[in-house]
Amino acid sequence: MNTLKYRLLEDIAIADACYELHGSNVEEIFQAGFLALMETSVELNTVKEVLIKNVLLQHKDLERLFYEFLEELIYLKDAELLIFKNCKLSVTKDDITDTFKLDAILSGQEFNKSVSTLTDVKAITYYQFYIKQIDDGWESRITFDL
Amino acid sequence: MLLKEKAIRINEFMYEIPQDSDLGMQAPVRVYGNSAIFNKLDKGVFQQITNVTKLPGLVDHAMTMPDAHWGYGFPIGGVAAFDIEEGVISPGGIGFDINCGMRLITTNLTVDEVKPKIRPLVNTLYEDIPTGIGKKGPIKISMNEFQNVAETGSEWCIENGYGWDEDIERQENNGRLVEADFSSVSDKAKSRGIRQLGTLGSGNHYCEIQTVNQIFDSDVAKVMGIENKDQIVVMVHCGSRGFGHQIASDYLREFLDKMETKWKIPIYEKELSAAPINSKEGENYMKAMSCAANMGFANRQVIMSHVRKVFERIFDRSSEEMEMHLVYDVAHNIAKREEYEIEGQKKEVIVHRKGATRSFGPNSNEIPSIYSKVGQPVILGGSMETGSYLLVGTDTAMKQSFGSTAHGSGRAMSRSKAKRKIQGNVLRSQMEAKGIYVRAASMAGLAEEAGFAYKNINDVVDSIHGADLSRKVAQLLPLGNIKG
């Protein structure tokens, strides 16, 4: 987790939150996105790891897969009242079907009074949204509607 | 030359960027605001509203309201109407929080009666109305019942005991868009929304106890139930919650996947995805958007019902005795089928209001009979420190802005800068010292909503009053507030 990097781009989307993510591989980008979303929503040190949720997604487009992963986290917040502290995941490419596959194990809890909440994330937007490989790793930009 | 530099000052409260076919603009852009407002508008506003003028079927001109700022697709404060045969519908012209809106409730209480009880009143509202993330609504409903909520809006609420019969007439579209069809909504959106009926949400959403500070038009104020200075009113600001957010995301993505290949509509910005209104996809979005709008009306109706009950407990009187009438409920993120006279002919259009409020003038068929002589109430929410305004709709708005006006003050500072400038608990203490008692689910969230993070609402109100898009009726100042 210490190698994961994200930083808030303050002057972009002042009513919301735009983050730049960095990682040495694509999994680290997905994990950085997970962390950015969770740390925007709650004080993560108040979240306990008492349940596990497995998220399996696939898409031919890596960018769309990342978008759908973040959207799934937002969906679980509202539909199942879940918030997560940790995420172990793999992103693999099936060369036969030309499809990217995500297998994420999320650990966290249902919301209760002991979770210190910050800001509700309504949606992941397409604003300046990208994920791409660069010289020394991977980079992404994500913007949450708050 | 930057787009902003192309704007010509038409009068004290309006600028215009002329149509420029070299830029792909099919129509001019009108920018409402006095010079103080105009000078501070960010360049994203101009780029985004210019993009809107490139979409097919735009009628007349696109415009921005004085509270405009950069958004997704349309700017916040963006208004545009499209021909129902040849035009498009765009989720970016409505927003993620479909039917985010405002509701104002009067009482016959005065500040002298309420101030001594403001703490128990606010604390009880905070306990009774779920606010913030991860909160379940107070009403457990089945999926069948949720379908009724989504298709009939406030009607479902009244039928199930959440409100008075008279409440229905005092809402845009009587609290129900009839085009709603639950089958056009994804399972994901249904799952996100089913537990959230009667929840406030977070961010800039709130339920606020206010006092009438100044009355500008006593005749109109009286019609709306505002009788005296120091009268207590209650304002609610919230929307369709995860239900609307998911519907917006679902259709934004569907249109994005098809707009270039199927309909040959260029993508100027991904958030400005659009579909022809008379396509199957466009029709489905109208139906789903209408479901979300109905959830917004129903949500505010249930919350109002709880507000009345809390007042009853604290003041030991019935809400009827306290004359807790609904003044009006307005939507400020929505698209509506409306009819206007364009070049001497009646034309049906789809008006998109993204962070903009309807502002229908007197004698409009679509406003309650009680307001037909004066025009509809327009409710503008300010920050929790600076206060809000009640205004009235005008004939000028009907003729010039597709019956539209501003919605609030608009952000001027990022959330993170606001949090660095002040801590939530310090802000809360400062507000208490000024006589405003606040309960918030998140101190960080509270700091983000500090008054200094927003534009000066007086500039916004002076601009829309000056442009005669709506006229000032009363200024309302906060006394107590609950937020997520």
Interface residues (C-beta under 8 A of the other chain):
Chain A: L8 E10 D11 A13 I14 A15 D16 A17 S41 V42 E71 I74 Y75 K77 D78 A79 L81 I83 E110 F111 V115 S116 T117 L118 T119 D120 K122 A123 I124 T125 Y126 Y127 F129 D145 L146
Chain B: H69 W70 G71 Y72 I76 F96 D97 G132 I133 G134 K135 K136 K188 S191 R192 G193 R195 Q196 G201 S202 G203 R241 G242 H245 Q246 A248 S249 L252 L256 E269 K270 E271 R411 A412 M413 S414 R415 S416 K417 A441 S442 A444 G445 E448 G484
